[in-house]
Amino acid sequence: MSVRKRLSPEESRAAALEAARALLIEAGPQAVTLKAVAARIGRTHANLLHHFGSAAGLQKELAAHLATTVCDSIGEAVRATRAGIGSPREVVDLTFDAFGREGGGSLASWMLASGNEDALNPIIERIHALVHDIHPEETHSGGELAMHETTLTLVLLALGDALLGEQLAESLSVDRTTSRDRAEEMLVAAFARNGVNV
């Protein structure tokens, strides 16, 4: 008879979120159910209900978890670029990978389609905090916030690429990296406008 290790509530939540993330990447957002996550970590459905309240609660916390880990990585890449040890392409690739191969795009679209729009709030709030952290001195210039606009465009490009990029590139006979290349050009120009040489 095997004895299951007793996890603290924090450890149990963290294990569930990592399992949910793995299911998202492996099989898509429809695979992220309380039952599947519970089976993956050797816990009960009731245990996950206790931690998340519902499948929608799990998805919302997964979105927040992804937002935090993704934004932390992107923020580190941006700060490295500003310090001269990184590149705008690294920022672009991290952003596109977060929405593509890490499953953020499919999770976001699935939550929107299932009416769980408020689950995207943690992602939006985290991205906003990241932009502010990277460029806190940004001020209104003619009513425009240049870095916020750049972030918006980068995220929308990455999200669109995750959902339709492969099919569109193929149907238009363009290189699959075209969206990333354009995003990199935009980011280089944005940094240059803000006095950062990259």
QUIDAFEN-V750120 format. One record per residue. N is the residue number from 1. SS is DSSP state (helix for helix, strand for strand, loop for the rest). PHI is phi in radians with two decimals (999 if undefined). OMEGA is omega in whole degrees, 0 to 359 (NA if undefined). Layout:
n & ss & phi & omega
N & SS & PHI & OMEGA
N & SS & PHI & OMEGA
This chain:
n & ss & phi & omega
1 & loop & 999 & 180
2 & loop & -1.57 & 179
3 & loop & -1.79 & 180
4 & loop & -1.43 & 180
5 & loop & -1.17 & 177
6 & loop & -1.40 & 180
7 & loop & -1.77 & 173
8 & loop & -1.20 & 178
9 & helix & -0.98 & 180
10 & helix & -1.16 & 179
11 & helix & -1.14 & 180
12 & helix & -1.14 & 177
13 & helix & -1.09 & 180
14 & helix & -1.10 & 179
15 & helix & -1.11 & 179
16 & helix & -1.13 & 180
17 & helix & -1.18 & 177
18 & helix & -1.19 & 177
19 & helix & -1.14 & 178
20 & helix & -1.10 & 178
21 & helix & -1.09 & 179
22 & helix & -1.10 & 178
23 & helix & -1.10 & 179
24 & helix & -1.03 & 182
25 & helix & -1.21 & 184
26 & helix & -1.28 & 191
27 & helix & -2.30 & 179
28 & loop & 1.63 & 187
29 & helix & -1.13 & 180
30 & helix & -1.15 & 179
31 & helix & -1.45 & 183
32 & loop & -1.49 & 177
33 & loop & -2.05 & 178
34 & helix & -1.04 & 181
35 & helix & -1.10 & 181
36 & helix & -1.16 & 179
37 & helix & -1.15 & 179
38 & helix & -1.03 & 179
39 & helix & -1.11 & 182
40 & helix & -1.14 & 183
41 & helix & -1.85 & 177
42 & loop & 1.23 & 178
43 & loop & -2.07 & 180
44 & loop & -1.71 & 175
45 & helix & -1.02 & 180
46 & helix & -1.10 & 179
47 & helix & -1.09 & 180
48 & helix & -1.25 & 175
49 & helix & -1.05 & 179
50 & helix & -1.07 & 183
51 & helix & -1.39 & 189
52 & helix & -2.06 & 178
53 & loop & 1.47 & 181
54 & loop & -2.96 & 175
55 & helix & -1.09 & 178
56 & helix & -1.10 & 177
57 & helix & -1.13 & 176
58 & helix & -1.09 & 181
59 & helix & -1.11 & 179
60 & helix & -1.12 & 179
61 & helix & -1.19 & 176
62 & helix & -1.12 & 178
63 & helix & -1.06 & 179
64 & helix & -1.13 & 179
65 & helix & -1.09 & 178
66 & helix & -1.08 & 181
67 & helix & -1.03 & 181
68 & helix & -1.14 & 183
69 & helix & -1.17 & 180
70 & helix & -1.16 & 182
71 & helix & -1.14 & 176
72 & helix & -1.08 & 178
73 & helix & -1.12 & 180
74 & helix & -1.13 & 179
75 & helix & -1.04 & 177
76 & helix & -1.08 & 180
77 & helix & -1.15 & 179
78 & helix & -1.14 & 180
79 & helix & -1.12 & 176
80 & helix & -1.12 & 178
81 & helix & -1.10 & 179
82 & helix & -1.12 & 180
83 & loop & -1.49 & 178
84 & loop & 1.48 & 181
85 & loop & -2.01 & 177
86 & loop & -2.25 & 180
87 & loop & -2.48 & 175
88 & helix & -1.00 & 180
89 & helix & -1.11 & 177
90 & helix & -1.10 & 178
91 & helix & -1.08 & 180
92 & helix & -1.06 & 182
93 & helix & -1.10 & 177
94 & helix & -1.08 & 181
95 & helix & -1.15 & 180
96 & helix & -1.11 & 179
97 & helix & -1.15 & 179
98 & helix & -1.07 & 180
99 & helix & -1.47 & 181
100 & loop & -1.57 & 187
101 & loop & -1.16 & 178
102 & loop & -1.52 & 172
103 & loop & 1.57 & 182
104 & helix & -1.07 & 180
105 & helix & -1.17 & 180
106 & helix & -1.20 & 177
107 & helix & -1.12 & 181
108 & helix & -1.09 & 181
109 & helix & -1.18 & 179
110 & helix & -1.17 & 179
111 & helix & -1.13 & 178
112 & helix & -1.10 & 181
113 & helix & -1.15 & 181
114 & loop & -1.61 & 177
115 & loop & 1.40 & 182
116 & loop & -1.77 & 186
117 & helix & -1.05 & 183
118 & helix & -1.18 & 177
119 & helix & -1.18 & 178
120 & helix & -1.42 & 181
121 & helix & -0.95 & 179
122 & helix & -1.06 & 179
123 & helix & -1.15 & 181
124 & helix & -1.09 & 181
125 & helix & -1.12 & 181
126 & helix & -1.21 & 178
127 & helix & -1.12 & 178
128 & helix & -1.07 & 179
129 & helix & -1.11 & 178
130 & helix & -1.09 & 180
131 & helix & -1.06 & 180
132 & helix & -1.12 & 180
133 & helix & -1.14 & 181
134 & helix & -1.25 & 186
135 & loop & -2.40 & 185
136 & loop & -1.16 & 183
137 & loop & -1.46 & 181
138 & loop & -1.03 & 180
139 & loop & -2.16 & 177
140 & loop & -1.14 & 177
141 & strand & -2.28 & 183
142 & loop & 1.12 & 179
143 & loop & 1.40 & 183
144 & strand & -1.99 & 174
145 & loop & -1.95 & 189
146 & helix & -1.00 & 182
147 & helix & -1.24 & 176
148 & helix & -1.14 & 178
149 & helix & -1.13 & 178
150 & helix & -1.12 & 178
151 & helix & -1.09 & 178
152 & helix & -0.98 & 182
153 & helix & -1.13 & 179
154 & helix & -1.07 & 181
155 & helix & -1.15 & 179
156 & helix & -1.14 & 176
157 & helix & -1.09 & 181
158 & helix & -1.15 & 179
159 & helix & -1.14 & 178
160 & helix & -1.08 & 179
161 & helix & -1.11 & 180
162 & helix & -1.10 & 185
163 & helix & -1.51 & 187
164 & helix & -2.33 & 188
165 & helix & -0.98 & 183
166 & helix & -1.09 & 181
167 & helix & -1.15 & 180
168 & helix & -1.15 & 180
169 & helix & -1.04 & 179
170 & helix & -1.14 & 183
171 & helix & -1.20 & 179
172 & helix & -1.65 & 181
173 & loop & 0.97 & 175
174 & loop & -2.03 & 180
175 & loop & -1.07 & 183
176 & loop & -1.09 & 182
177 & loop & -1.57 & 185
178 & helix & -0.97 & 181
179 & helix & -1.09 & 178
180 & helix & -1.13 & 179
181 & helix & -1.07 & 179
182 & helix & -1.16 & 178
183 & helix & -1.11 & 178
184 & helix & -1.10 & 178
185 & helix & -1.02 & 180
186 & helix & -1.10 & 182
187 & helix & -1.18 & 177
188 & helix & -1.04 & 179
189 & helix & -1.11 & 180
190 & helix & -1.13 & 177
191 & helix & -1.09 & 181
192 & helix & -1.08 & 178
193 & helix & -1.07 & 181
194 & loop & -1.74 & 175
195 & loop & 1.33 & 178
196 & loop & -1.83 & 178
197 & loop & -1.50 & 180
198 & loop & -2.23 & NA
